Amino acid sequence: MELGTATQNLSKNDAGEYTLRFESSASFLFLSDKRSETSVFNVNEDELLVPQHYRYKRTGTGKDKNTTIRFSASDNQIVVNQDEVIPWQDETDNQLFHLDIRRRIASGESRFTYSTINEKGNKDEETFAVTGKERLTLPMGEIDTVKLHKVRENSKRETLIWLAPQLDYQMVRLQQLKDGKEQLDIQLNTYSHNNKK
């Protein structure tokens, strides 16, 4: 059953600043859910992704949520919703590790752990591991992929991710399960790319 759509876009402005944006919209009967995540970041001389601003917004059935996070390199601080200040200890935002995993898989690594500030503005940790390779049939056609899973301890939830080497390790499928039952399955429909660095 198709319940909605999702898009992801990575762009760069003339000042050399990058923006990664994810949007999703889903509805079923009287239920609805719209979400967006926006990350603004730079790439330093070591080719590491340095977060600047992050915003999470969720509307629809239930309580709306809105979180803004600013990463201040000059003060070495993270400001959540303009009022909570916490020390910045190399955490990244809730999206940027997705891009960094692509870079590290391309270099041959197979396990990745990140300290993050999640969509609620709390410190968190994310660990992923490569589990193998798989050829998928998706709405966009057949494609070879690298398969990862999110490492969780004593959890009923399972998250599986497939990245396509021929698309610069772009995520082409995301599946979430709980107690072995599927809750979410996002599959790539279209993909476009330009050579702007």
MDTraj code that builds the backbone (N, CA, C; nanometers):
import mdtraj as md
import numpy as np

residues = "MET GLU LEU GLY THR ALA THR GLN ASN LEU SER LYS ASN ASP ALA GLY GLU TYR THR LEU ARG PHE GLU SER SER ALA SER PHE LEU PHE LEU SER ASP LYS ARG SER GLU THR SER VAL PHE ASN VAL ASN GLU ASP GLU LEU LEU VAL PRO GLN HIS TYR ARG TYR LYS ARG THR GLY THR GLY LYS ASP LYS ASN THR THR ILE ARG PHE SER ALA SER ASP ASN GLN ILE VAL VAL ASN GLN ASP GLU VAL ILE PRO TRP GLN ASP GLU THR ASP ASN GLN LEU PHE HIS LEU ASP ILE ARG ARG ARG ILE ALA SER GLY GLU SER ARG PHE THR TYR SER THR ILE ASN GLU LYS GLY ASN LYS ASP GLU GLU THR PHE ALA VAL THR GLY LYS GLU ARG LEU THR LEU PRO MET GLY GLU ILE ASP THR VAL LYS LEU HIS LYS VAL ARG GLU ASN SER LYS ARG GLU THR LEU ILE TRP LEU ALA PRO GLN LEU ASP TYR GLN MET VAL ARG LEU GLN GLN LEU LYS ASP GLY LYS GLU GLN LEU ASP ILE GLN LEU ASN THR TYR SER HIS ASN ASN LYS LYS".split()
xyz = np.array([
    [0.0839, -0.1186, 0.0000],
    [0.0000, 0.0000, 0.0000],
    [0.0877, 0.1240, 0.0000],
    [0.0685, 0.2111, -0.0984],
    [0.1460, 0.3342, -0.1044],
    [0.0756, 0.4415, -0.0233],
    [0.1454, 0.4941, 0.0781],
    [0.0851, 0.5889, 0.1702],
    [0.1397, 0.7304, 0.1570],
    [0.2495, 0.7477, 0.0815],
    [0.3045, 0.8817, 0.0721],
    [0.4306, 0.8859, -0.0104],
    [0.4979, 1.0017, -0.0038],
    [0.6195, 1.0230, -0.0806],
    [0.7251, 1.0891, 0.0069],
    [0.8500, 1.0794, -0.0371],
    [0.9611, 1.1451, 0.0308],
    [1.0600, 1.1948, -0.0733],
    [1.1236, 1.3082, -0.0447],
    [1.2259, 1.3625, -0.1336],
    [1.3470, 1.4042, -0.0517],
    [1.4644, 1.3947, -0.1137],
    [1.5879, 1.4423, -0.0511],
    [1.6645, 1.5232, -0.1552],
    [1.7171, 1.6376, -0.1131],
    [1.7875, 1.7259, -0.2053],
    [1.9130, 1.7800, -0.1391],
    [2.0243, 1.7758, -0.2116],
    [2.1506, 1.8327, -0.1658],
    [2.1913, 1.9410, -0.2638],
    [2.2152, 2.0628, -0.2129],
    [2.2511, 2.1751, -0.3001],
    [2.3657, 2.2540, -0.2392],
    [2.4275, 2.3378, -0.3220],
    [2.5388, 2.4224, -0.2787],
    [2.5172, 2.5619, -0.3334],
    [2.5356, 2.6640, -0.2469],
    [2.5195, 2.8008, -0.2936],
    [2.6526, 2.8585, -0.3399],
    [2.6500, 2.9809, -0.3884],
    [2.7706, 3.0433, -0.4433],
    [2.8760, 3.0721, -0.3366],
    [2.8340, 3.0757, -0.2102],
    [2.9284, 3.0999, -0.0999],
    [2.9963, 2.9711, -0.0529],
    [2.9612, 2.8578, -0.1154],
    [3.0230, 2.7308, -0.0779],
    [2.9542, 2.6602, 0.0364],
    [2.8340, 2.7047, 0.0715],
    [2.7573, 2.6464, 0.1811],
    [2.6603, 2.5425, 0.1254],
    [2.6517, 2.4286, 0.1923],
    [2.5657, 2.3195, 0.1465],
    [2.4364, 2.3149, 0.2276],
    [2.3298, 2.2681, 0.1610],
    [2.2020, 2.2453, 0.2286],
    [2.1499, 2.1074, 0.1907],
    [2.1215, 2.0263, 0.2916],
    [2.0613, 1.8948, 0.2723],
    [1.9197, 1.9013, 0.3276],
    [1.8220, 1.8691, 0.2441],
    [1.6826, 1.8795, 0.2857],
    [1.6084, 1.7497, 0.2565],
    [1.5343, 1.7032, 0.3571],
    [1.4508, 1.5837, 0.3435],
    [1.3074, 1.6216, 0.3766],
    [1.2133, 1.5771, 0.2940],
    [1.0717, 1.6037, 0.3180],
    [0.9923, 1.4763, 0.2936],
    [0.8937, 1.4510, 0.3783],
    [0.8066, 1.3356, 0.3588],
    [0.6628, 1.3746, 0.3903],
    [0.5716, 1.3086, 0.3236],
    [0.4293, 1.3319, 0.3450],
    [0.3571, 1.1986, 0.3319],
    [0.2778, 1.1642, 0.4339],
    [0.2050, 1.0377, 0.4317],
    [0.0651, 1.0589, 0.4878],
    [-0.0318, 0.9833, 0.4366],
    [-0.1682, 0.9922, 0.4873],
    [-0.2386, 0.8595, 0.4685],
    [-0.3299, 0.8312, 0.5613],
    [-0.4105, 0.7092, 0.5530],
    [-0.5414, 0.7365, 0.6268],
    [-0.6517, 0.7296, 0.5530],
    [-0.7824, 0.7622, 0.6094],
    [-0.7778, 0.9012, 0.6721],
    [-0.8014, 0.9128, 0.8031],
    [-0.8032, 1.0436, 0.8687],
    [-0.6695, 1.0797, 0.9324],
    [-0.5649, 0.9988, 0.9106],
    [-0.4340, 1.0240, 0.9689],
    [-0.3427, 1.0905, 0.8664],
    [-0.2592, 1.1835, 0.9121],
    [-0.1641, 1.2480, 0.8222],
    [-0.0356, 1.2789, 0.8968],
    [0.0750, 1.2856, 0.8215],
    [0.2050, 1.3127, 0.8814],
    [0.2933, 1.3789, 0.7763],
    [0.3393, 1.5006, 0.8058],
    [0.4335, 1.5709, 0.7188],
    [0.5569, 1.6072, 0.8001],
    [0.6744, 1.5780, 0.7442],
    [0.7993, 1.6050, 0.8149],
    [0.9009, 1.6680, 0.7199],
    [0.9880, 1.7494, 0.7787],
    [1.1001, 1.8023, 0.7021],
    [1.2207, 1.8158, 0.7934],
    [1.3379, 1.7901, 0.7365],
    [1.4649, 1.8111, 0.8050],
    [1.5554, 1.8908, 0.7115],
    [1.6156, 1.9967, 0.7633],
    [1.7056, 2.0785, 0.6838],
    [1.8375, 2.0955, 0.7572],
    [1.9471, 2.0617, 0.6910],
    [2.0815, 2.0757, 0.7463],
    [2.1612, 2.1717, 0.6590],
    [2.2184, 2.2737, 0.7208],
    [2.3102, 2.3642, 0.6525],
    [2.4498, 2.3360, 0.7080],
    [2.5477, 2.3162, 0.6172],
    [2.6795, 2.2744, 0.6627],
    [2.7879, 2.3185, 0.5660],
    [2.9123, 2.3097, 0.6138],
    [3.0304, 2.3347, 0.5323],
    [3.1147, 2.2081, 0.5259],
    [3.2081, 2.2057, 0.4334],
    [3.3068, 2.0972, 0.4241],
    [3.4436, 2.1590, 0.4515],
    [3.5160, 2.1076, 0.5545],
    [3.6443, 2.1686, 0.5900],
    [3.7591, 2.1140, 0.5048],
    [3.8807, 2.1571, 0.5353],
    [3.9962, 2.1190, 0.4541],
    [4.0267, 1.9696, 0.4610],
    [3.9770, 1.9024, 0.5640],
    [3.9945, 1.7564, 0.5749],
    [3.8786, 1.6803, 0.5125],
    [3.7906, 1.7525, 0.4420],
    [3.6724, 1.6964, 0.3759],
    [3.5725, 1.6374, 0.4758],
    [3.5707, 1.6932, 0.5973],
    [3.4730, 1.6533, 0.6978],
    [3.3546, 1.7498, 0.6941],
    [3.2353, 1.6981, 0.7222],
    [3.1137, 1.7787, 0.7186],
    [3.0954, 1.8497, 0.8519],
    [3.0868, 1.9817, 0.8470],
    [3.0763, 2.0623, 0.9694],
    [2.9377, 2.1256, 0.9743],
    [2.8521, 2.0827, 1.0695],
    [2.7159, 2.1372, 1.0757],
    [2.7143, 2.2823, 1.1201],
    [2.6167, 2.3573, 1.0688],
    [2.5950, 2.4955, 1.1099],
    [2.4553, 2.5147, 1.1689],
    [2.3539, 2.4769, 1.0897],
    [2.2163, 2.4916, 1.1353],
    [2.1380, 2.3644, 1.1002],
    [2.0416, 2.3331, 1.1848],
    [1.9551, 2.2174, 1.1609],
    [1.8135, 2.2538, 1.2055],
    [1.7164, 2.2105, 1.1257],
    [1.5774, 2.2317, 1.1642],
    [1.4956, 2.1068, 1.1357],
    [1.4100, 2.0725, 1.2320],
    [1.3169, 1.9599, 1.2172],
    [1.1756, 2.0128, 1.2389],
    [1.0852, 1.9748, 1.1491],
    [0.9469, 2.0182, 1.1617],
    [0.8547, 1.9019, 1.1295],
    [0.7550, 1.8831, 1.2156],
    [0.6569, 1.7767, 1.1939],
    [0.5174, 1.8317, 1.2192],
    [0.4245, 1.8100, 1.1242],
    [0.2854, 1.8501, 1.1394],
    [0.1958, 1.7338, 1.1002],
    [0.0682, 1.7421, 1.1386],
    [-0.0264, 1.6380, 1.1035],
    [-0.1038, 1.5919, 1.2245],
    [-0.1523, 1.4679, 1.2191],
    [-0.2276, 1.4114, 1.3293],
    [-0.1406, 1.4051, 1.4550],
    [-0.1954, 1.4476, 1.5665],
    [-0.1168, 1.4488, 1.6899],
    [-0.0469, 1.5819, 1.7101],
    [0.0501, 1.5824, 1.7977],
    [0.1178, 1.7061, 1.8359],
    [0.2218, 1.7463, 1.7318],
    [0.2185, 1.8735, 1.6905],
    [0.3203, 1.9261, 1.6006],
    [0.4523, 1.9416, 1.6746],
    [0.5640, 1.9301, 1.6005],
    [0.6961, 1.9442, 1.6606],
    [0.7821, 2.0342, 1.5738],
    [0.8660, 2.1142, 1.6381],
    [0.9534, 2.2061, 1.5665],
    [1.0796, 2.2263, 1.6485],
    [1.1934, 2.1865, 1.5936],
    [1.3214, 2.1996, 1.6638],
    [1.4212, 2.2723, 1.5752],
    [1.4905, 2.3706, 1.6302],
    [1.5988, 2.4377, 1.5589],
    [1.7268, 2.4247, 1.6407],
    [1.8368, 2.3994, 1.5729],
    [1.9653, 2.3784, 1.6402],
    [2.0722, 2.4572, 1.5657],
    [2.1530, 2.5310, 1.6402],
    [2.2639, 2.6057, 1.5816],
    [2.3953, 2.5550, 1.6400],
    [2.4886, 2.5252, 1.5525],
    [2.6217, 2.4794, 1.5933],
    [2.7176, 2.5976, 1.5808],
    [2.7683, 2.6452, 1.6945],
    [2.8541, 2.7637, 1.6958],
    [2.9995, 2.7221, 1.7142],
    [3.0768, 2.7303, 1.6051],
    [3.2177, 2.6923, 1.6123],
    [3.2979, 2.7927, 1.6954],
    [3.2621, 2.9209, 1.6890],
    [3.3380, 3.0232, 1.7620],
    [3.3245, 3.0072, 1.9130],
    [3.2069, 2.9640, 1.9599],
    [3.1840, 2.9451, 2.1030],
    [3.1976, 2.7995, 2.1460],
    [3.2119, 2.7085, 2.0468],
    [3.2156, 2.5651, 2.0753],
    [3.0903, 2.5217, 2.1518],
    [2.9759, 2.5713, 2.1049],
    [2.8495, 2.5441, 2.1718],
    [2.7425, 2.5029, 2.0710],
    [2.6406, 2.4363, 2.1238],
    [2.5218, 2.4024, 2.0462],
    [2.4038, 2.4703, 2.1137],
    [2.3245, 2.5438, 2.0357],
    [2.2091, 2.6144, 2.0899],
    [2.0829, 2.5486, 2.0350],
    [1.9984, 2.4973, 2.1255],
    [1.8753, 2.4279, 2.0879],
    [1.7566, 2.5196, 2.1132],
    [1.6781, 2.5442, 2.0086],
    [1.5581, 2.6286, 2.0184],
    [1.5866, 2.7652, 2.0803],
    [1.7046, 2.8181, 2.0564],
    [1.7450, 2.9527, 2.0956],
    [1.7559, 2.9747, 2.2465],
    [1.7373, 2.8685, 2.3264],
    [1.7443, 2.8910, 2.4707],
    [1.8328, 2.7914, 2.5450],
    [1.8394, 2.6680, 2.5008],
    [1.9218, 2.5674, 2.5694],
    [2.0608, 2.5630, 2.5060],
    [2.1636, 2.5812, 2.5878],
    [2.3016, 2.5820, 2.5400],
    [2.3754, 2.4623, 2.5985],
    [2.4391, 2.3835, 2.5118],
    [2.5160, 2.2674, 2.5560],
    [2.6530, 2.2705, 2.4883],
    [2.7563, 2.2129, 2.5523],
    [2.8892, 2.2103, 2.4900],
    [2.8875, 2.1285, 2.3614],
    [2.9622, 2.1761, 2.2624],
    [2.9753, 2.1030, 2.1362],
    [3.0999, 2.0160, 2.1442],
    [3.0789, 1.8852, 2.1485],
    [3.1888, 1.7886, 2.1616],
    [3.1954, 1.6992, 2.0380],
    [3.2044, 1.7631, 1.9220],
    [3.2169, 1.6958, 1.7919],
    [3.0902, 1.6234, 1.7473],
    [2.9754, 1.6552, 1.8061],
    [2.8519, 1.5940, 1.7582],
    [2.8150, 1.6502, 1.6207],
    [2.7441, 1.5693, 1.5444],
    [2.6891, 1.6141, 1.4166],
    [2.5376, 1.6204, 1.4292],
    [2.4693, 1.6710, 1.3270],
    [2.3238, 1.6799, 1.3389],
    [2.2581, 1.5488, 1.2962],
    [2.1269, 1.5495, 1.2949],
    [2.0502, 1.4260, 1.2768],
    [2.0503, 1.3732, 1.1338],
    [2.1107, 1.4469, 1.0392],
    [2.1130, 1.4036, 0.8992],
    [2.2518, 1.3812, 0.8423],
    [2.3487, 1.4605, 0.8847],
    [2.4757, 1.4654, 0.8126],
    [2.5518, 1.3335, 0.8136],
    [2.5312, 1.2515, 0.9162],
    [2.6026, 1.1232, 0.9155],
    [2.5596, 1.0355, 0.7990],
    [2.4402, 1.0584, 0.7445],
    [2.3977, 0.9830, 0.6261],
    [2.4928, 1.0076, 0.5091],
    [2.5343, 1.1337, 0.4925],
    [2.6290, 1.1663, 0.3862],
    [2.7677, 1.1120, 0.4164],
    [2.8089, 1.1199, 0.5426],
    [2.9430, 1.0750, 0.5800],
    [2.9579, 0.9243, 0.5640],
    [2.8531, 0.8484, 0.5932],
    [2.8568, 0.7031, 0.5734],
    [2.8885, 0.6698, 0.4284],
    [2.8306, 0.7450, 0.3362],
    [2.8563, 0.7200, 0.1934],
    [3.0045, 0.7344, 0.1621],
    [3.0658, 0.8383, 0.2161],
    [3.2087, 0.8623, 0.1941],
    [3.2937, 0.7497, 0.2533],
    [3.2574, 0.7047, 0.3719],
    [3.3382, 0.6033, 0.4408],
    [3.3209, 0.4633, 0.3804],
    [3.2010, 0.4327, 0.3321],
    [3.1813, 0.3042, 0.2629],
    [3.2643, 0.3017, 0.1352],
    [3.2664, 0.4131, 0.0632],
    [3.3448, 0.4195, -0.0605],
    [3.4933, 0.3970, -0.0335],
    [3.5399, 0.4312, 0.0873],
    [3.6810, 0.4120, 0.1216],
    [3.7083, 0.2737, 0.1818],
    [3.6029, 0.1896, 0.1947],
    [3.6225, 0.0522, 0.2375],
    [3.5860, 0.0213, 0.3814],
    [3.5362, 0.1182, 0.4564],
    [3.4977, 0.0923, 0.5957],
    [3.3644, 0.0175, 0.6003],
    [3.3377, -0.0492, 0.7153],
    [3.2167, -0.1304, 0.7233],
    [3.1375, -0.1116, 0.8528],
    [3.1844, -0.0286, 0.9440],
    [3.1105, -0.0016, 1.0680],
    [3.1309, 0.1454, 1.1047],
    [3.0220, 0.2103, 1.1476],
    [3.0244, 0.3546, 1.1649],
    [2.9471, 0.3939, 1.2901],
    [3.0077, 0.4737, 1.3762],
    [2.9410, 0.5245, 1.4964],
    [2.9532, 0.6762, 1.4997],
    [2.8404, 0.7424, 1.5275],
    [2.8364, 0.8883, 1.5281],
    [2.7703, 0.9389, 1.6559],
    [2.8291, 1.0434, 1.7146],
    [2.7637, 1.1185, 1.8212],
    [2.6804, 1.2267, 1.7539],
    [2.5532, 1.2340, 1.7881],
    [2.4619, 1.3249, 1.7184],
    [2.3800, 1.4077, 1.8179],
    [2.3200, 1.5123, 1.7637],
    [2.2122, 1.5844, 1.8310],
    [2.0863, 1.5506, 1.7526],
    [1.9938, 1.4778, 1.8150],
    [1.8804, 1.4256, 1.7393],
    [1.7725, 1.5322, 1.7167],
    [1.6615, 1.4901, 1.6547],
    [1.5566, 1.5847, 1.6170],
    [1.4865, 1.6461, 1.7382],
    [1.5081, 1.5899, 1.8568],
    [1.4514, 1.6473, 1.9796],
    [1.5479, 1.7440, 2.0472],
    [1.6710, 1.7534, 1.9937],
    [1.7707, 1.8401, 2.0543],
    [1.8519, 1.7728, 2.1632],
    [1.8452, 1.6381, 2.1690],
    [1.9179, 1.5627, 2.2717],
    [2.0402, 1.4942, 2.2118],
    [2.1419, 1.4744, 2.2955],
    [2.2588, 1.3994, 2.2513],
    [2.2216, 1.2523, 2.2334],
    [2.2758, 1.1919, 2.1284],
    [2.2415, 1.0545, 2.0937],
    [2.3629, 0.9886, 2.0297],
    [2.3530, 0.8606, 2.0021],
    [2.4593, 0.7889, 1.9322],
    [2.3968, 0.6965, 1.8295],
    [2.4548, 0.6953, 1.7097],
    [2.4045, 0.6132, 1.5988],
    [2.5171, 0.5228, 1.5496],
    [2.4885, 0.3932, 1.5388],
    [2.5868, 0.2974, 1.4879],
    [2.5246, 0.2168, 1.3744],
    [2.6000, 0.2020, 1.2658],
    [2.5554, 0.1256, 1.1497],
    [2.6648, 0.0291, 1.1084],
    [2.6258, -0.0838, 1.0490],
    [2.7226, -0.1831, 1.0028],
    [2.6789, -0.2381, 0.8681],
    [2.7769, -0.2610, 0.7813],
    [2.7505, -0.3222, 0.6508],
    [2.7246, -0.4709, 0.6707],
    [2.6192, -0.5224, 0.6078],
    [2.5856, -0.6642, 0.6210],
    [2.6055, -0.7430, 0.4917],
    [2.6341, -0.6738, 0.3806],
    [2.6571, -0.7466, 0.2567],
    [2.6148, -0.6665, 0.1351],
    [2.5998, -0.7368, 0.0239],
    [2.5585, -0.6743, -0.1019],
    [2.4296, -0.7416, -0.1490],
    [2.3490, -0.6649, -0.2224],
    [2.2216, -0.7183, -0.2685],
    [2.1779, -0.6440, -0.3948],
    [2.1227, -0.7178, -0.4892],
    [2.0667, -0.6559, -0.6109],
    [1.9169, -0.6383, -0.5890],
    [1.8696, -0.5134, -0.6010],
    [1.7299, -0.4824, -0.5748],
    [1.6557, -0.4504, -0.7035],
    [1.5262, -0.4769, -0.7020],
    [1.4357, -0.4298, -0.8058],
    [1.3498, -0.3214, -0.7433],
    [1.3689, -0.1976, -0.7888],
    [1.3021, -0.0815, -0.7333],
    [1.2155, -0.0160, -0.8406],
    [1.1330, 0.0826, -0.8029],
    [1.0542, 0.1538, -0.9053],
    [1.1409, 0.2133, -1.0162],
    [1.2663, 0.2500, -0.9846],
    [1.3553, 0.3059, -1.0861],
    [1.4247, 0.1975, -1.1684],
    [1.4111, 0.0694, -1.1303],
    [1.4735, -0.0412, -1.2024],
    [1.5638, -0.1240, -1.1130],
    [1.6380, -0.2162, -1.1732],
    [1.7288, -0.3019, -1.0972],
    [1.8604, -0.2286, -1.0709],
    [1.9163, -0.2529, -0.9508],
    [2.0400, -0.1847, -0.9155],
    [2.1141, -0.2653, -0.8089],
    [2.2473, -0.2651, -0.8175],
    [2.3310, -0.3312, -0.7171],
    [2.3490, -0.2386, -0.5977],
    [2.3450, -0.2960, -0.4766],
    [2.3510, -0.2138, -0.3562],
    [2.4421, -0.2744, -0.2504],
    [2.4815, -0.1887, -0.1564],
    [2.5440, -0.2300, -0.0309],
    [2.4382, -0.2178, 0.0775],
    [2.4231, -0.3218, 0.1586],
    [2.3172, -0.3245, 0.2598],
    [2.3755, -0.2985, 0.3983],
    [2.3092, -0.2106, 0.4746],
    [2.3498, -0.1805, 0.6108],
    [2.2328, -0.2062, 0.7059],
    [2.2655, -0.2214, 0.8336],
    [2.1604, -0.2198, 0.9346],
    [2.2018, -0.1282, 1.0485],
    [2.1033, -0.0689, 1.1137],
    [2.1287, 0.0142, 1.2305],
    [2.1443, -0.0757, 1.3513],
    [2.2548, -0.0601, 1.4226],
    [2.2851, -0.1463, 1.5365],
    [2.2098, -0.0952, 1.6587],
    [2.1255, -0.1804, 1.7153],
    [2.0510, -0.1486, 1.8374],
    [2.0671, -0.2630, 1.9370],
    [2.0693, -0.2298, 2.0642],
    [2.0788, -0.3307, 2.1690],
    [1.9408, -0.3533, 2.2299],
    [1.8984, -0.4797, 2.2319],
    [1.7724, -0.5170, 2.2977],
    [1.6543, -0.4323, 2.2505],
    [1.6399, -0.4232, 2.1209],
    [1.5311, -0.3444, 2.0643],
    [1.4438, -0.4308, 1.9747],
    [1.3138, -0.4011, 1.9744],
    [1.2205, -0.4705, 1.8864],
    [1.2184, -0.4081, 1.7472],
    [1.2862, -0.2935, 1.7337],
    [1.2882, -0.2219, 1.6065],
    [1.4111, -0.2598, 1.5242],
    [1.3954, -0.2591, 1.3935],
    [1.5058, -0.2901, 1.3022],
    [1.5010, -0.1922, 1.1848],
    [1.6157, -0.1350, 1.1512],
    [1.6253, -0.0430, 1.0380],
    [1.7283, -0.0958, 0.9391],
    [1.6880, -0.1108, 0.8135],
    [1.7748, -0.1602, 0.7070],
    [1.7874, -0.0513, 0.6002],
    [1.9085, -0.0368, 0.5460],
    [1.9380, 0.0677, 0.4482],
    [2.0161, 0.0071, 0.3329],
    [1.9809, 0.0469, 0.2106],
    [2.0521, 0.0016, 0.0914],
    [2.1083, 0.1233, 0.0190],
    [2.2377, 0.1203, -0.0145],
    [2.3054, 0.2282, -0.0859],
    [2.3564, 0.1759, -0.2193],
    [2.3513, 0.2599, -0.3220],
    [2.3894, 0.2171, -0.4570],
    [2.5246, 0.2755, -0.4960],
    [2.6292, 0.1926, -0.5111],
    [2.7610, 0.2429, -0.5517],
    [2.7589, 0.3208, -0.6820],
    [2.6793, 0.2785, -0.7799],
    [2.6780, 0.3459, -0.9099],
    [2.6120, 0.4840, -0.9037],
    [2.5432, 0.5140, -0.7927],
    [2.4840, 0.6461, -0.7710],
    [2.5587, 0.7191, -0.6602],
    [2.6901, 0.6968, -0.6517],
    [2.7730, 0.7601, -0.5500],
    [2.7235, 0.7247, -0.4101],
    [2.6780, 0.6012, -0.3938],
    [2.6301, 0.5469, -0.2660],
    [2.5087, 0.6219, -0.2122],
    [2.4259, 0.6699, -0.3026],
    [2.2981, 0.7287, -0.2635],
    [2.2103, 0.6206, -0.2005],
    [2.1344, 0.6580, -0.0944],
    [2.0383, 0.5647, -0.0369],
    [1.9255, 0.5411, -0.1368],
    [1.8962, 0.4143, -0.1661],
    [1.7903, 0.3831, -0.2620],
    [1.6726, 0.3098, -0.1964],
    [1.6937, 0.2629, -0.0724],
    [1.5831, 0.2000, -0.0003],
    [1.6075, 0.2110, 0.1493],
    [1.4987, 0.2339, 0.2246],
    [1.5024, 0.2376, 0.3702],
    [1.3821, 0.1597, 0.4206],
    [1.4069, 0.0617, 0.5058],
    [1.2987, -0.0215, 0.5585],
    [1.3070, -0.0250, 0.7109],
    [1.1924, -0.0075, 0.7770],
    [1.1866, -0.0158, 0.9220],
    [1.0872, -0.1233, 0.9623],
    [1.1293, -0.2060, 1.0584],
    [1.0482, -0.3166, 1.1077],
    [1.0343, -0.3062, 1.2591],
    [0.9236, -0.3576, 1.3116],
    [0.9052, -0.3701, 1.4561],
    [0.8429, -0.5053, 1.4839],
    [0.9089, -0.5835, 1.5684],
    [0.8652, -0.7211, 1.5956],
    [0.8520, -0.8014, 1.4670],
    [0.9413, -0.7721, 1.3705],
    [0.9411, -0.8444, 1.2444],
    [0.8377, -0.7985, 1.1437],
    [0.7543, -0.6996, 1.1809],
    [0.6502, -0.6503, 1.0908],
    [0.6925, -0.5162, 1.0317],
    [0.6697, -0.5016, 0.9028],
    [0.7119, -0.3802, 0.8344],
    [0.6280, -0.2605, 0.8759],
    [0.6970, -0.1503, 0.9105],
    [0.6307, -0.0246, 0.9420],
    [0.6497, 0.0795, 0.8324],
    [0.7618, 0.0696, 0.7624],
    [0.7969, 0.1701, 0.6626],
    [0.8868, 0.1079, 0.5575],
    [0.8641, 0.1431, 0.4316],
    [0.9513, 0.0979, 0.3236],
    [0.9561, 0.2081, 0.2179],
    [1.0658, 0.2853, 0.2169],
    [1.0850, 0.3917, 0.1191],
    [1.1775, 0.3401, 0.0101],
    [1.1346, 0.3505, -0.1162],
    [1.2138, 0.3025, -0.2288],
    [1.2327, 0.4143, -0.3305],
    [1.3527, 0.4226, -0.3866],
    [1.3855, 0.5290, -0.4800],
    [1.3061, 0.5147, -0.6098],
    [1.2451, 0.6266, -0.6491],
    [1.1666, 0.6302, -0.7715],
    [1.2427, 0.7026, -0.8828],
    [1.2972, 0.8204, -0.8507],
    [1.3743, 0.8967, -0.9483],
    [1.4995, 0.9543, -0.8816],
    [1.6008, 0.9807, -0.9646],
    [1.7278, 1.0340, -0.9138],
    [1.7866, 1.1263, -1.0193],
    [1.8318, 1.2443, -0.9755],
    [1.8984, 1.3353, -1.0687],
    [2.0233, 1.3905, -1.0034],
    [2.1209, 1.4282, -1.0849],
    [2.2511, 1.4694, -1.0334],
    [2.3153, 1.5650, -1.1318],
    [2.3858, 1.6673, -1.0783],
    [2.4674, 1.7485, -1.1659],
    [2.6096, 1.7492, -1.1109],
    [2.7008, 1.8011, -1.1867],
    [2.8435, 1.7916, -1.1515],
    [2.8946, 1.9137, -1.0763],
    [2.8056, 1.9973, -1.0265],
    [2.8495, 2.1150, -0.9518],
    [2.9127, 2.0723, -0.8202],
    [3.0347, 2.1152, -0.7931],
    [3.1076, 2.0755, -0.6728],
    [3.0793, 2.1719, -0.5581],
])
top = md.Topology()
chain = top.add_chain()
for i, resn in enumerate(residues, 1):
    res = top.add_residue(resn, chain, resSeq=i)
    for name in ("N", "CA", "C"):
        top.add_atom(name, md.element.get_by_symbol(name[0]), res)
traj = md.Trajectory(xyz[None], top)
